[in-house]
Amino acid sequence: MSQSLIPPGGSLIRTLKGHIDPVKAVAITQNGKKAVSASGDYSLKVWDLETGQELWTLWGHSGSVNVVAITPDGKKAVSGSRDNTLIVWDLEAGKDIYTFMDHAKWIRAIAITPDGKMAVSGSDDCTIKVWDLETGQKIQTLSGHIADVYTIAITPNGKKVVSGSGDRTLKVWDLETGQELRTLRGHKSSLMAVIITPDSNKAISASRDNTLKIWNLETGQEIQTLQGHTAPVWAVAITPDCKRVLSASDDQTLKIWDLGTGRDLKTLVGHTQPVYALAIDPNGNKVISGSKDNSLMVWDLRAGQLIKVLKGHGLLVWIVAVTSDGKKALSASKDGTLKLWDLEAGQHIKTLRGHSDWIRAAVFISDNEAISASYDATLKMWDLKTGKIIAEFTGEGPITAIAAAPSRRTIVVGESSGRVHFIILENYHNHSYRY
């Protein structure tokens, strides 16, 4: 670790060095006090977000560390690697507790139960394994998929696991008994995503077969197949009231579906290229879509009508974010610009220029401030009222990962160089810094 600067009147920024390969994942504890980074250099690092110090380097894997998850209490982490193992770490002592060596291929996914007592892993070996984080024992191997397990979701009540695979099926598993409850068959191609309703009763899956399906997790029955898209479905979301499902597709459309009946309520036509991004405002009144056609569109969900076409980006729109009050949206594009939009008036407010390459991440840290990160190796903090850059941070290579603490005043940035940077976002005005 090396101290990089102390800006006038500001908080200390430190460059957290140590990784010698790209940072693959960053996770932050729920209390915002620690971060864990996972790298292709076979290691993980634990950082103190209050002091910016590296607490531990965690060695144990013999392959790239692909995924990391932290228990709800912030005391343990579970990492998954290309060496086919998972390791459970004590984040307070900086030591490995258990190594799980039962998978035969890469670990693709890890989920931890809401009570923090179990971890569930999915692998290219076509299996799912359930682990007891308190005893270090494998509880169960869930076998049944005949292709890679790409996605895992645990119901909010912690009772079931839903897995999606390249074998075109989903499986529902009972976490208490470790038994397969149902195989959900019906999709004709790989599963792209699965989401679970807040009441833990239903799952909605999206597939490359151009359909979505609604499933009853209590009975395992397919409630409805949502047909209408004519190309793969890339994204799915549920409105805050849990009454409607939105989908975005390669067929250049969005669809609004009734979650209760599965009825196609409306097809939103306007984009001229595949639709990749969806963001629903907190009130559930509007949806903003981002497309390969370089535009954003704001839609009235109640009327199912286009409110405004937000044009201006020169290349595809990669990211869309909405403020907490639902009044503004921020779009980031491969053209190196961000655009701020008034969702009530449907008007372009500002174009934020400064990056010289593809913007890979953008987050609101308040309704009036945002952070953007780019392949141009810079991180920029914006005043959204004036459209000006408050602070600029320059690193040595493209920025590949960002995680924000719950307070939104602290961020952890991972570069392709393998370094991790910890930044406290306080009292920065009209300054430029180098890592």
VENURRA-V165459 format. One record per residue. N is the residue number from 0. PSI is psi in whole degrees, 0 to 359 (999 if undefined). Layout:
[[N/PSI] [N/PSI]]
//
This chain:
[[0/141] [1/141] [2/132] [3/326] [4/159] [5/102] [6/153] [7/122] [8/8] [9/184] [10/160] [11/132] [12/135] [13/144] [14/123] [15/101] [16/159] [17/315] [18/141] [19/8] [20/169] [21/145] [22/120] [23/330] [24/149] [25/132] [26/148] [27/139] [28/155] [29/334] [30/359] [31/12] [32/335] [33/155] [34/149] [35/128] [36/145] [37/139] [38/162] [39/352] [40/12] [41/5] [42/165] [43/154] [44/141] [45/129] [46/142] [47/114] [48/349] [49/327] [50/345] [51/9] [52/146] [53/121] [54/315] [55/150] [56/126] [57/110] [58/143] [59/327] [60/152] [61/21] [62/172] [63/137] [64/114] [65/322] [66/153] [67/140] [68/149] [69/139] [70/155] [71/329] [72/357] [73/9] [74/337] [75/155] [76/152] [77/126] [78/149] [79/143] [80/166] [81/352] [82/8] [83/11] [84/160] [85/145] [86/134] [87/129] [88/142] [89/109] [90/343] [91/326] [92/345] [93/32] [94/154] [95/141] [96/309] [97/151] [98/125] [99/120] [100/27] [101/342] [102/149] [103/349] [104/184] [105/150] [106/125] [107/326] [108/147] [109/135] [110/143] [111/137] [112/155] [113/331] [114/358] [115/10] [116/338] [117/151] [118/147] [119/129] [120/146] [121/143] [122/164] [123/350] [124/8] [125/7] [126/162] [127/137] [128/141] [129/130] [130/142] [131/113] [132/348] [133/326] [134/344] [135/12] [136/147] [137/128] [138/317] [139/146] [140/124] [141/101] [142/144] [143/324] [144/149] [145/18] [146/175] [147/142] [148/113] [149/331] [150/145] [151/136] [152/138] [153/134] [154/148] [155/334] [156/359] [157/14] [158/334] [159/157] [160/139] [161/126] [162/146] [163/142] [164/165] [165/353] [166/7] [167/10] [168/160] [169/151] [170/141] [171/128] [172/143] [173/116] [174/331] [175/319] [176/343] [177/13] [178/146] [179/123] [180/318] [181/151] [182/124] [183/102] [184/148] [185/326] [186/148] [187/6] [188/181] [189/148] [190/129] [191/327] [192/156] [193/135] [194/154] [195/138] [196/153] [197/334] [198/1] [199/10] [200/336] [201/153] [202/147] [203/125] [204/149] [205/142] [206/162] [207/355] [208/9] [209/5] [210/164] [211/154] [212/141] [213/131] [214/141] [215/111] [216/343] [217/323] [218/343] [219/7] [220/145] [221/123] [222/318] [223/144] [224/126] [225/99] [226/142] [227/323] [228/149] [229/15] [230/171] [231/144] [232/121] [233/331] [234/149] [235/143] [236/158] [237/137] [238/156] [239/331] [240/1] [241/23] [242/338] [243/151] [244/139] [245/143] [246/151] [247/141] [248/164] [249/345] [250/9] [251/11] [252/164] [253/152] [254/145] [255/128] [256/148] [257/116] [258/329] [259/321] [260/343] [261/8] [262/139] [263/106] [264/323] [265/142] [266/125] [267/107] [268/132] [269/321] [270/153] [271/8] [272/170] [273/145] [274/121] [275/334] [276/143] [277/140] [278/127] [279/133] [280/156] [281/336] [282/351] [283/19] [284/333] [285/154] [286/140] [287/127] [288/145] [289/139] [290/164] [291/347] [292/6] [293/7] [294/162] [295/150] [296/137] [297/127] [298/142] [299/114] [300/331] [301/316] [302/342] [303/32] [304/152] [305/127] [306/315] [307/143] [308/122] [309/102] [310/158] [311/331] [312/144] [313/344] [314/183] [315/146] [316/122] [317/328] [318/140] [319/132] [320/151] [321/139] [322/161] [323/334] [324/358] [325/13] [326/337] [327/156] [328/151] [329/127] [330/145] [331/141] [332/163] [333/347] [334/0] [335/7] [336/159] [337/149] [338/135] [339/133] [340/141] [341/110] [342/340] [343/320] [344/345] [345/31] [346/151] [347/125] [348/306] [349/153] [350/126] [351/109] [352/144] [353/326] [354/151] [355/9] [356/180] [357/129] [358/120] [359/342] [360/147] [361/132] [362/146] [363/134] [364/350] [365/179] [366/348] [367/4] [368/148] [369/159] [370/135] [371/149] [372/143] [373/162] [374/348] [375/9] [376/19] [377/155] [378/128] [379/137] [380/127] [381/141] [382/110] [383/345] [384/320] [385/341] [386/11] [387/156] [388/123] [389/317] [390/152] [391/133] [392/127] [393/128] [394/201] [395/349] [396/178] [397/143] [398/125] [399/346] [400/143] [401/137] [402/137] [403/135] [404/159] [405/331] [406/344] [407/12] [408/359] [409/134] [410/153] [411/128] [412/130] [413/132] [414/161] [415/343] [416/347] [417/356] [418/155] [419/133] [420/135] [421/125] [422/128] [423/121] [424/75] [425/136] [426/38] [427/120] [428/121] [429/44] [430/149] [431/140] [432/155] [433/137] [434/999]]
//
